[in-house]
Amino acid sequence: MKPYNQENQTKGEEVREMFDRIAPKYDLLNHTLSAGIDKIWRRRVVRIARGHHPRHILDMATGTGDLAIALARGIQGVRVVGCDPSQGMLEVARRKVAERGLESRITLEVGFSEELSNFADESFDVVTVAFGVRNFDRMEAGLNELKRVLRPGGLLVVLEFSNPTNPLIAGLYRWYSHHILPRVGGAVSKDRSAYEYLPASVDEFPTPARFIEILHGLGFRDGKSRSQSFGIAQIHTALK
């Protein structure tokens, strides 16, 4: 992946174009390369969100809609807005939503985390982000905008990859993510640079403790991180 801001592109614009390119193969690769573990993590996010008894949820960086669909299926009566900057990913999401007959429960919109002008202040009971915060153009600005659209007492749930702290697990995970994932992902998607960017973006993401510090610094409270699968991923939660 070429450096950000080359040809006046921001990180957000370049990441959006990358996801547009890999959208047709994204689900196949995502579920295959994770051995389906990502589905377990999403179910846990749904359980956490359901405990907050939401009526309206924003799923930011919804991608191909997996979490939005899981939320709509797993929480009775909830309405979900899935928002993503990539038209290519949303096209896949729309097909999946239609196939499952969830058009009345899920609305899909193009949108950027740093500028959610379509949504009024305090519009949502819960905001979720799965594997998207590390792709925000300006992370703190994006998180602050998510806080704006949350109602007082509303819940933020962030599912994100992380680096394991156990040396053995960390070594195996790093070998897989930096060598196997780019090779296989690149061969299937014909875009190796995308699957080199993904593990690199995980390496650059704040540690769980630091991410919670960032949330508290933005005015969220009661931040917690829940380690998933030996620390390969984390579910971060905080209240507005």
Order of alpha helices (4+ residues) and beta strands (2+ residues): alpha-alpha-beta-alpha-beta-alpha-beta-beta-alpha-beta-alpha-alpha-alpha-alpha-beta-beta
